Amino acid sequence: QLLRHNSADSQPLIMAGREARMGVIKQLEAPTLDREVLVTELAKAREADVALRALVDSTLAQFASTLPQEDRQKLVDALYLRGQAKGKDKFIETAGSKPRS
């Protein structure tokens, strides 16, 4: 149910990003580039992408909050570590390190 709700919420954001990227392509292919329009379309695409990412992150957090620790570890493996066997130790080391100042 959570995923279906997320899908319905994400559709307008996906479409907005797609339309903005088409606007970017149109500007880049135009005989004369309108820089202001290009910058506007790039900003629209970026805003849609950020909003979509925020929605996905929120859904992930909501879903993860319903899981026991063992299942959350499986989620980590599936989302972040699968296929990264060579870089797994480096990823974990980076994730566990203190922030740089």
Protein Blocks (a to p, Z undefined) as FASTA:
>chain_A
ZZmmmmmmmmmmmmmmmmmmmmmmmmmmpmbacfklmmmmmmmmmmmmmmmmmmmmmmmm
mmmmmpcfklmmmmmmmmmmgoplmmmmmmmmmmmpccdZZ
